[in-house]
Amino acid sequence: MSARFLGEVVLPGVAQSVAVARHCVGAMLAAAGHRGMEDARLIVSELVSNCLIHTASGLYGGLVTVEVVAVDAEIVRVEVTDDGADAVPRSRVSGGDDCHGRGLWLVEQISLKWGVRLLGAGQRAVWAETFTGVAVPGRAGEGVIAGVARREWEVKR
C-alpha cells in the first residue's frame, strides 16, 4: 500500500488550537478506519504545543498546519508545519524539577520514527510516524503472535 493523504488542518497560533488539532487528527484517523489513535493524538498535541511556544507560529498572526498521512494500513505520519524559529527542534532529557522540555522526548518514545524537514521561507515541518493498529508491545511468553511486525510492535490475534 502506498501512502494515502488523510487530511490537513490550518489553525491559528493560539493555545486553543492544540485541542482542535488533537480532535481533528482523531476524526481523520477514525474516518479512515484507524483504531489506535491515542499516540497520534498525543504526538500532535506535543508538536503543536512546541510550535506555539518555540516558533513564530505562536506570535500574532502565526499559523500551524497539521497534515495526516496513512503510511500503510497500520502506520500514520503526523506532520506539523510552523512559521519558523532560530533553532532546530531536538529531543532532550529534562531534570525532575523542570516544568518543560519533555515534549520531543515523549514524541521520540512513542513514535516509530520522527524528524524535521526544513522548508522554504523559514518554515519547518516536524513529523512522527506511529502505529495505529490493534497491537501490544511484543513480550515473550504472553501470547503475542508475530503477524505484521513493526519495530518492537507485533499484532495480537
C-alpha positions as CSV (number, residue, x, y, z in Angstrom):
1,M,0.0,0.0,0.0
2,S,1.3,3.4,-0.8
3,A,0.9,6.5,1.4
4,R,-2.6,8.0,1.5
5,F,-3.4,11.6,2.4
6,L,-6.0,11.6,5.2
7,G,-6.4,15.3,5.8
8,E,-4.9,18.7,6.7
9,V,-6.0,21.5,9.0
10,V,-4.6,25.0,9.3
11,L,-5.0,26.6,12.7
12,P,-4.2,30.0,14.2
13,G,-1.2,30.0,16.6
14,V,-3.2,30.2,19.8
15,A,-3.4,27.8,22.8
16,Q,-6.9,26.5,21.8
17,S,-5.5,25.2,18.6
18,V,-3.8,22.3,20.5
19,A,-7.2,20.8,21.4
20,V,-8.6,21.5,18.0
21,A,-5.6,19.8,16.3
22,R,-5.9,16.8,18.6
23,H,-9.7,16.4,17.9
24,C,-9.2,16.8,14.1
25,V,-6.4,14.2,13.9
26,G,-8.6,11.8,15.9
27,A,-11.5,12.5,13.5
28,M,-9.3,12.0,10.4
29,L,-8.0,8.7,11.7
30,A,-11.4,7.4,12.7
31,A,-12.9,8.3,9.3
32,A,-10.0,6.3,7.7
33,G,-10.7,3.3,9.9
34,H,-7.7,3.6,12.2
35,R,-8.5,2.4,15.7
36,G,-5.4,3.0,17.9
37,M,-5.2,6.8,17.6
38,E,-4.1,7.9,21.1
39,D,-0.4,8.0,20.3
40,A,-1.1,10.1,17.2
41,R,-3.3,12.4,19.2
42,L,-0.6,12.8,21.9
43,I,2.1,13.4,19.2
44,V,0.1,16.2,17.6
45,S,-0.6,17.8,21.0
46,E,3.1,17.9,21.7
47,L,4.2,19.1,18.3
48,V,1.5,21.9,18.1
49,S,2.4,23.0,21.6
50,N,6.0,23.2,20.7
51,C,5.1,25.4,17.7
52,L,3.2,27.8,19.9
53,I,6.0,28.1,22.5
54,H,9.2,27.9,20.4
55,T,8.3,29.3,16.9
56,A,6.9,32.3,15.1
57,S,3.6,30.4,14.9
58,G,2.9,31.5,18.4
59,L,3.2,35.2,17.5
60,Y,0.3,37.3,16.5
61,G,-1.0,36.1,13.1
62,G,1.0,32.9,13.2
63,L,-0.3,29.6,11.8
64,V,0.2,25.9,12.4
65,T,-0.5,23.3,9.7
66,V,-1.2,19.7,10.7
67,E,-1.2,17.0,8.0
68,V,-2.0,13.4,8.4
69,V,-0.9,10.6,6.0
70,A,-1.5,6.9,6.3
71,V,1.9,5.3,5.5
72,D,0.2,1.9,5.3
73,A,-2.9,0.3,6.9
74,E,-1.4,0.4,10.4
75,I,1.0,3.4,10.5
76,V,0.3,7.1,10.2
77,R,2.5,10.1,9.8
78,V,1.5,13.3,11.6
79,E,3.4,16.4,10.3
80,V,3.2,19.8,11.9
81,T,4.5,22.8,10.0
82,D,5.3,26.0,11.8
83,D,6.3,29.5,10.8
84,G,9.9,29.1,11.7
85,A,12.4,29.6,14.5
86,D,16.1,30.1,15.1
87,A,16.8,26.6,16.5
88,V,16.1,23.2,15.0
89,P,13.9,21.0,17.3
90,R,15.7,18.3,19.2
91,S,14.9,15.8,21.9
92,R,16.4,16.3,25.3
93,V,16.1,14.8,28.7
94,S,14.7,17.2,31.3
95,G,15.5,17.2,35.0
96,G,13.0,16.0,37.5
97,D,12.1,19.6,38.6
98,D,11.8,21.0,35.0
99,C,8.3,22.1,34.0
100,H,9.0,21.9,30.3
101,G,11.3,20.1,27.9
102,R,9.8,16.7,27.6
103,G,7.7,17.1,24.5
104,L,10.0,15.8,21.8
105,W,11.5,13.2,24.2
106,L,7.9,11.9,24.6
107,V,7.3,12.0,20.8
108,E,10.6,10.1,20.4
109,Q,9.5,7.4,22.9
110,I,6.0,6.8,21.4
111,S,6.8,7.1,17.7
112,L,8.3,4.6,15.3
113,K,10.5,7.4,14.0
114,W,10.4,11.2,13.8
115,G,12.3,14.0,12.2
116,V,12.4,17.6,11.0
117,R,12.2,18.9,7.4
118,L,13.4,22.4,6.7
119,L,11.1,24.2,4.2
120,G,11.4,27.4,2.3
121,A,10.6,30.9,3.8
122,G,11.9,29.9,7.2
123,Q,9.2,27.2,7.8
124,R,9.9,23.7,9.0
125,A,7.9,20.6,9.5
126,V,8.3,18.2,12.4
127,W,6.9,14.8,11.7
128,A,6.4,11.5,13.5
129,E,5.1,8.1,12.5
130,T,3.2,5.9,14.9
131,F,1.4,2.6,14.9
132,T,-2.5,2.8,14.8
133,G,-3.5,-0.9,14.5
134,V,-4.6,-3.1,17.4
135,A,-1.3,-4.2,18.9
136,V,0.7,-4.5,22.1
137,P,4.4,-4.3,22.6
138,G,6.0,-7.7,21.9
139,R,6.5,-9.6,25.2
140,A,7.8,-13.2,25.1
141,G,5.6,-15.7,26.7
142,E,2.4,-13.6,26.8
143,G,0.5,-14.9,23.8
144,V,1.8,-12.4,21.3
145,I,1.8,-13.9,17.8
146,A,4.0,-12.5,15.2
147,G,1.7,-11.2,12.5
148,V,2.6,-7.9,10.9
149,A,5.6,-6.8,12.9
150,R,6.8,-3.2,13.1
151,R,9.9,-2.4,15.1
152,E,9.1,-3.7,18.6
153,W,5.3,-4.0,17.9
154,E,3.6,-7.2,17.0
155,V,0.0,-7.8,16.1
156,K,-2.0,-9.6,18.8
157,R,-4.6,-12.1,17.5
